[in-house]
Amino acid sequence: MRASAAIDGKYGELWPGIRSSETQGLDWPRDEAYDRDGYELTLVPAGVLAATCEAALVELGEAGALTKKSDAGLRRQKIGAIEQEWSGSSGDTIYPAIARSLGKIIKSGNTMARR
């Protein structure tokens, strides 16, 4: 349940189309949804299922890991005599397997390919 909620929460604004029903608990299934290749996405796409399974594995390893913020963007931290510096961008922790599973589904910019 946490994995499904995390996937919807993180990617919900990037899903193509509209929810099929106002009363459904999750974002999928959706109507008028197409992937980047223009194929219609019916029911719950395999990529969403795969991403949710990956997210569940992450959550099993560490409860709450999917909603944890990354400190990757922290440039400098000084506590007393100890100083640390990081590089990278701030924001949510990125899980490559999840992002890869959703690669052809989530919107890129404001456009979505249609057949």
Residue pairs with C-beta under 8 A, 6 or more apart in sequence:
2 55
2 56
2 59
2 63
2 64
2 66
3 52
3 53
3 55
3 56
3 58
3 59
3 66
4 26
4 52
4 55
6 55
6 59
6 66
6 67
7 48
7 51
7 52
7 55
7 98
8 26
8 27
9 67
10 66
10 92
11 102
11 106
12 27
14 106
14 107
15 27
15 28
15 30
15 33
15 105
15 106
15 107
16 30
16 32
16 33
16 34
16 35
16 41
16 105
16 106
16 107
16 112
17 30
17 31
17 32
17 33
17 34
17 41
18 30
18 31
18 32
18 33
19 27
19 29
19 30
19 31
20 29
20 30
20 31
28 43
28 44
28 45
28 48
29 42
29 43
29 44
30 41
33 40
33 41
34 40
34 41
34 112
34 113
34 114
34 115
35 41
35 45
35 104
35 105
35 113
36 103
36 104
36 105
36 108
36 112
36 113
37 104
37 113
38 113
38 114
38 115
39 115
40 115
41 105
45 105
47 101
47 102
47 103
47 104
47 105
48 101
48 102
48 105
50 101
51 97
51 98
51 101
51 102
54 95
54 97
54 98
54 101
55 66
55 95
55 98
58 65
58 66
58 95
58 98
59 65
59 66
65 93
66 93
66 95
68 92
68 93
69 90
69 91
69 92
69 93
70 90
70 91
70 92
70 93
70 94
71 86
71 90
72 86
72 88
72 89
72 90
72 91
72 93
73 86
73 88
73 89
73 90
73 91
74 84
74 86
74 90
75 85
75 86
75 87
76 83
76 84
76 85
77 83
77 84
77 85
78 84
